[in-house]
Amino acid sequence: MKNSRVKIVAAFLAFLLPLAALPAGAQQLPDIPTIQVPAGGATVTGQVAANGRNAYYVSANSLQALSVAIASPGNNAMFQVYNVGASATGATGSAVVSGTTLTGAGTADASMAWIGVIPQTGMYLIAVDSKGGPANYTLTVQFQ
């Protein structure tokens, strides 16, 4: 009986330890990659299916200026930038995101380029959608 309790506690701690390393406000979701943004920026290439959505995390600090741009043949891809606290279900390719977007980077804005100041430190979600059929894209993320 004692060995069973030890195994249960060990399994529980093994589950909690990775969560303790997450920044405040971060949400660990399966199959949604984090874009690491070094000095000079980061570029991600991908394809989004018609009616699909790809999602990426970006860790940002309060008052940093974030620049996001997307390029695609026929300008067929757009993005949204969701504030800390946004949640996503599903996986890249079919992610369903809920939460508030940053000003000028919402669904109705059909953003292809955006620059804004990050309001608080945490994990931000960038969602990439197609405007019609499937779209190949190059997403560029930079801190200014």
C-alpha positions, 0 to 999 in steps of 0.5 A: 500500500505504501509503495502505491502511494509513493508511485502516485505522488511521484506520478503527480509531481512528474506531471506538475514539474513541467507546468511550474516552468511555464511563465505566468498566464501560459497555457500548455496546449498539445501540438501548438508550437512556440515561436522562439524570437531571437534578435532579428526576428523569426520566420515560420513557413506553413500551409493552412487548409481551407477553413483551417487554422494554424496556431502559434505561441509567442512569449512577450514582455510588457511594453515590447513592440511586436511586429507580425507580417504574413506573405502568401501567394495571392495574399490568401492568408491572414492572422490574428494576435490574441491577448494573454488568457486566450485559449485554444482547443484542437491542434495546429491545422484545426485550432479553435481559439477563443479570447480577445485579440489585440487592437488592429489584429482581430478577425475582422481586420484580416491582418497581413501586417501589424505592429503593436505594443504588448500590454502585459507579459505572457504567452500570446497566440497567433492564429493563421487563417486562409481567406479562401482555399488552402494557402502557403504562407511565411509568417514573420515575427519580430520584437522592435 
